[in-house]
C-alpha cells in the first residue's frame, strides 16, 4: 500500500503550495516552515519522478505536470473533506426512531416526518413500517399502533380516531351519474380484509346497512390486506374504498381522493402513540410534534 500511495504529508504540502502558488503561504497555513514545504514537495517529485514546480529567484510556478496533478488531487481533497464532514455530521446528529403500522406509516406519518425534518434537520428520524408486536418492547423510541392492554413504563396517547368514510378518485366520480350510497352497490368496491389478524375494520356491508341500502348478498370487488393498498387502487380510479378518515387527509387536500356522501362508521381500533415515560429531549420533541400534527396536545 505504501508503494502505491504517495507520502500523505507531501501531498498535503503540495496541495497547499499549488493553491497558494507560494511555499511561504503554504507553510503559514500548515504551521510549518517554508523549508519543510520545499522538502515535502521534493519528496513528492521524487516519488512521482517528475518536477511539479519550477523554482526561480522570483518564486515558484507549476510545471505542466504540476498543474495537471494539482487539478487531480484538488478533486480528491474536496471529496475527502466532503466525506469526512458527512461522517462527522452523521455522528453529531441525534437519531429518533419511529415504528408504525404499514398504512399509518405510508399514508399519514411520512408527510409529517418530512415536515419535521425541515424544522429540525439535526435530528435524524428513522421510520420503520412493521407489524404490531404484542410484547413489552416497542422496538423504537416511538411507536404508533392499536392500544395495548399493558405497557409498563410507557405512556399511550390516542392519536388517530376519526371514522371510516367512503372515498373515490375524481376520475372515478366523473364516470358516475349519481354518487348516493344506493348508486354505489353496483360499482367496483375495494375491500380491506384484515380479520385474519384480529383487527376487524368496518366493511361495505356495515356501510350500506348504516346508509339504509339493501345489498342482497355478497359485494364483489378487489380485496386488500392493508388500507394503503386499497387507497392506492382507489386513487388510480379502480373503485370505491372504505378508509379511515385520518389516513386520507393529505390525499383529500391534494385532490387525489374525494369523500363520498354516506355514513361515517366509528373506528373500532384507534391508533395510539406510545413512548417511554422518561425520554430524551429529542424524542420528546418528535413525540410532541407528531401529537400536535394530529391535533393532540402533549400531555393529553
C-alpha positions as CSV (number, residue, x, y, z in Angstrom):
1,X,0.0,0.0,0.0
2,X,2.9,2.4,0.8
3,X,4.3,1.9,-2.6
4,X,1.0,2.7,-4.3
5,X,0.1,5.8,-2.3
6,X,2.3,9.0,-2.3
7,X,3.5,10.2,1.1
8,X,0.4,11.9,2.6
9,X,2.3,14.8,4.3
10,X,3.9,15.5,0.9
11,X,0.5,15.5,-0.8
12,X,-0.9,18.0,1.7
13,X,2.2,20.3,1.4
14,X,1.9,20.2,-2.5
15,X,-1.8,20.9,-2.5
16,X,-1.4,23.9,-0.2
17,X,1.6,25.2,-2.2
18,X,-0.2,24.8,-5.5
19,X,-3.3,26.5,-4.2
20,X,-1.3,29.5,-2.9
21,X,1.4,29.4,-5.5
22,X,3.8,30.1,-2.6
23,X,5.8,27.8,-0.3
24,X,5.8,30.6,2.3
25,X,1.9,31.0,2.4
26,X,1.5,27.2,2.3
27,X,3.9,27.0,5.3
28,X,1.8,29.6,7.1
29,X,-1.4,27.7,6.5
30,X,0.1,24.3,7.7
31,X,2.0,25.9,10.6
32,X,5.4,24.7,9.4
33,X,8.5,26.3,7.8
34,X,8.9,27.1,4.1
35,X,11.9,24.8,4.1
36,X,9.7,22.0,5.3
37,X,7.2,22.6,2.5
38,X,10.1,22.6,0.0
39,X,11.4,19.3,1.4
40,X,7.9,17.7,1.2
41,X,7.4,18.8,-2.4
42,X,10.8,17.5,-3.4
43,X,9.9,14.2,-1.8
44,X,6.7,14.0,-3.8
45,X,8.5,15.0,-7.0
46,X,11.0,12.2,-6.3
47,X,8.1,9.7,-5.7
48,X,6.4,10.7,-9.0
49,X,9.5,11.0,-11.0
50,X,8.5,14.4,-12.5
51,X,9.1,18.1,-11.4
52,X,6.0,19.7,-10.2
53,X,7.3,23.3,-9.6
54,X,9.8,25.4,-11.5
55,X,11.9,27.4,-8.9
56,X,13.2,30.8,-9.9
57,X,14.6,33.8,-8.0
58,X,11.1,35.4,-8.2
59,X,9.3,32.4,-6.6
60,X,7.8,29.2,-7.8
61,X,5.4,28.2,-10.6
62,X,3.7,25.0,-11.6
63,X,5.1,22.9,-14.4
64,X,2.6,21.4,-16.9
65,X,2.7,18.1,-15.0
66,X,2.3,20.1,-11.7
67,X,-0.8,21.9,-13.0
68,X,-2.4,18.6,-14.1
69,X,-1.5,16.9,-10.8
70,X,-2.8,19.8,-8.8
71,X,-6.2,19.7,-10.5
72,X,-6.5,15.9,-9.9
73,X,-5.6,16.0,-6.3
74,X,-7.8,19.0,-5.6
75,X,-10.8,16.9,-6.6
76,X,-9.5,14.1,-4.3
77,X,-9.0,16.5,-1.4
78,X,-12.5,18.0,-1.9
79,X,-14.1,14.6,-1.8
80,X,-12.1,13.7,1.3
81,X,-13.3,16.8,3.0
82,X,-17.0,16.2,2.0
83,X,-16.8,12.5,3.1
84,X,-15.3,13.4,6.4
85,X,-17.8,16.1,7.0
86,X,-20.7,13.7,6.2
87,X,-19.3,11.2,8.7
88,X,-18.8,13.9,11.4
89,X,-22.3,15.4,10.8
90,X,-23.9,11.9,11.0
91,X,-22.1,11.2,14.3
92,X,-23.3,14.5,15.7
93,X,-26.9,14.0,14.7
94,X,-29.3,12.5,17.2
95,X,-31.4,9.6,16.0
96,X,-35.0,9.2,16.9
97,X,-36.7,6.0,15.7
98,X,-40.4,5.6,15.0
99,X,-42.1,2.2,14.4
100,X,-45.6,2.3,12.9
101,X,-48.2,0.1,11.3
102,X,-47.8,-0.1,7.5
103,X,-50.7,2.1,6.3
104,X,-50.2,4.7,9.1
105,X,-46.5,5.0,8.1
106,X,-47.3,5.2,4.4
107,X,-50.3,7.5,4.3
108,X,-50.0,9.6,7.5
109,X,-46.6,9.5,9.1
110,X,-44.2,10.1,6.2
111,X,-45.5,13.5,5.2
112,X,-45.3,14.7,8.8
113,X,-41.8,13.3,9.3
114,X,-40.7,15.2,6.1
115,X,-42.1,18.4,7.6
116,X,-40.4,17.7,10.9
117,X,-37.1,17.1,9.2
118,X,-37.3,20.6,7.6
119,X,-37.9,22.1,11.1
120,X,-35.1,20.2,12.9
121,X,-32.6,18.8,10.4
122,X,-30.1,17.9,13.1
123,X,-32.5,15.2,14.4
124,X,-32.3,12.1,12.2
125,X,-35.8,10.5,12.2
126,X,-35.8,6.8,11.2
127,X,-39.2,5.4,10.3
128,X,-39.8,1.6,10.2
129,X,-43.1,0.2,9.0
130,X,-43.6,-3.2,10.7
131,X,-46.3,-5.4,12.2
132,X,-47.8,-4.9,15.6
133,X,-45.8,-6.6,18.4
134,X,-47.7,-7.8,21.5
135,X,-44.6,-7.5,23.7
136,X,-43.4,-5.2,26.4
137,X,-40.9,-3.6,24.0
138,X,-41.7,-1.1,21.3
139,X,-38.6,-1.7,19.2
140,X,-38.3,2.1,18.7
141,X,-38.3,5.4,20.6
142,X,-41.9,6.0,19.4
143,X,-44.5,3.5,18.2
144,X,-47.9,4.0,16.5
145,X,-50.2,1.0,16.8
146,X,-53.5,-0.1,18.3
147,X,-53.6,0.3,22.1
148,X,-52.0,-2.4,24.2
149,X,-53.5,-3.7,27.4
150,X,-50.3,-3.3,29.3
151,X,-47.1,-1.5,28.6
152,X,-45.2,-0.8,31.9
153,X,-43.1,2.3,31.9
154,X,-44.7,3.7,28.8
155,X,-47.5,6.3,28.0
156,X,-50.1,5.6,25.4
157,X,-51.9,8.6,23.9
158,X,-54.7,8.3,21.4
159,X,-53.5,9.7,18.1
160,X,-55.9,8.8,15.2
161,X,-59.5,8.0,15.8
162,X,-61.6,9.6,13.0
163,X,-64.3,7.4,11.5
164,X,-64.2,5.4,8.2
165,X,-65.8,7.0,5.1
166,X,-66.2,6.0,1.5
167,X,-63.7,7.6,-0.9
168,X,-63.2,7.6,-4.6
169,X,-60.9,9.3,-7.1
170,X,-62.2,12.4,-9.0
171,X,-61.7,10.4,-12.3
172,X,-63.9,7.6,-11.0
173,X,-66.6,10.0,-9.7
174,X,-66.6,11.7,-13.1
175,X,-67.9,8.5,-14.7
176,X,-70.9,8.3,-12.4
177,X,-74.2,10.0,-13.0
178,X,-75.1,9.7,-9.2
179,X,-73.0,9.1,-6.1
180,X,-75.6,8.4,-3.5
181,X,-74.9,5.2,-1.4
182,X,-77.6,3.3,-3.2
183,X,-75.9,4.0,-6.5
184,X,-72.6,2.6,-5.3
185,X,-73.8,-1.0,-4.7
186,X,-73.2,-1.9,-8.4
187,X,-69.9,-0.1,-8.6
188,X,-66.4,-1.7,-8.1
189,X,-65.7,-1.9,-4.4
190,X,-62.2,-2.0,-2.8
191,X,-62.4,-4.1,0.4
192,X,-59.9,-4.2,3.3
193,X,-59.8,-7.7,4.6
194,X,-57.7,-8.0,7.8
195,X,-60.0,-10.1,10.1
196,X,-57.4,-12.9,10.0
197,X,-55.1,-10.7,12.0
198,X,-57.7,-10.0,14.7
199,X,-58.0,-6.3,13.7
200,X,-61.5,-6.1,12.2
201,X,-62.5,-2.9,10.5
202,X,-65.8,-1.7,9.1
203,X,-66.7,-3.2,5.8
204,X,-69.1,-2.2,3.0
205,X,-71.8,-4.5,4.4
206,X,-71.7,-2.3,7.5
207,X,-71.6,0.9,5.5
208,X,-74.5,0.1,3.2
209,X,-76.6,-1.1,6.3
210,X,-75.9,2.2,8.0
211,X,-76.9,4.0,4.9
212,X,-80.2,2.1,4.8
213,X,-79.3,0.4,1.5
214,X,-80.1,-3.3,1.0
215,X,-77.2,-5.2,-0.6
216,X,-78.8,-8.7,-1.2
217,X,-75.8,-10.9,-0.9
218,X,-72.1,-10.7,-1.3
219,X,-70.5,-7.5,-2.5
220,X,-67.9,-8.3,-5.2
221,X,-64.7,-6.3,-5.8
222,X,-61.0,-6.3,-5.1
223,X,-59.6,-7.3,-1.6
224,X,-56.5,-5.9,0.1
225,X,-55.0,-6.7,3.5
226,X,-53.7,-3.1,4.1
227,X,-55.5,0.2,4.0
228,X,-52.8,2.0,1.9
229,X,-53.1,-0.7,-0.8
230,X,-56.8,-0.1,-1.1
231,X,-56.2,3.6,-1.0
232,X,-53.6,3.3,-3.8
233,X,-56.0,1.4,-6.0
234,X,-58.7,3.9,-5.2
235,X,-56.6,6.9,-6.2
236,X,-56.0,5.1,-9.5
237,X,-59.7,5.2,-10.2
238,X,-60.2,1.4,-9.6
239,X,-63.3,1.9,-7.4
240,X,-64.7,3.0,-4.1
241,X,-62.8,2.3,-0.8
242,X,-63.9,2.5,2.8
243,X,-61.0,4.1,4.5
244,X,-60.0,5.8,7.9
245,X,-60.6,9.5,7.6
246,X,-57.3,10.2,9.3
247,X,-55.3,8.4,6.7
248,X,-57.0,10.2,3.8
249,X,-56.5,13.8,5.0
250,X,-53.5,14.5,2.8
251,X,-54.9,12.7,-0.3
252,X,-58.2,14.7,0.0
253,X,-56.3,18.0,0.4
254,X,-54.2,17.2,-2.7
255,X,-57.3,16.3,-4.7
256,X,-56.4,12.6,-5.1
257,X,-59.4,11.4,-3.2
258,X,-62.9,12.7,-2.6
259,X,-65.1,11.7,0.4
260,X,-68.5,10.4,-0.9
261,X,-71.9,11.1,0.6
262,X,-72.9,8.5,3.1
263,X,-72.5,7.4,6.8
264,X,-69.3,7.7,8.8
265,X,-68.6,4.5,10.7
266,X,-66.7,4.7,14.0
267,X,-63.3,3.1,14.0
268,X,-63.2,0.1,16.3
269,X,-59.4,0.5,17.0
270,X,-58.0,4.0,17.2
271,X,-54.2,4.3,16.8
272,X,-52.2,5.3,19.8
273,X,-48.8,6.9,20.1
274,X,-46.6,5.0,22.5
275,X,-43.3,6.1,24.1
276,X,-41.4,5.7,27.4
277,X,-42.4,7.9,30.2
278,X,-38.8,9.1,30.5
279,X,-37.3,10.1,27.1
280,X,-34.6,12.4,25.8
281,X,-35.2,15.9,24.8
282,X,-35.1,15.0,21.1
283,X,-37.5,12.1,21.4
284,X,-39.8,14.4,23.4
285,X,-39.7,17.0,20.6
286,X,-40.5,14.5,17.9
287,X,-43.3,12.9,20.1
288,X,-44.9,16.2,20.8
289,X,-44.6,17.4,17.2
290,X,-46.3,14.2,15.9
291,X,-49.1,14.6,18.5
292,X,-49.6,18.2,17.6
293,X,-49.8,17.3,13.9
294,X,-52.8,15.1,14.8
295,X,-54.4,17.8,16.8
296,X,-53.5,16.2,20.1
297,X,-51.9,18.4,22.8
298,X,-48.8,16.9,24.5
299,X,-49.8,15.7,27.9
300,X,-53.3,14.7,27.0
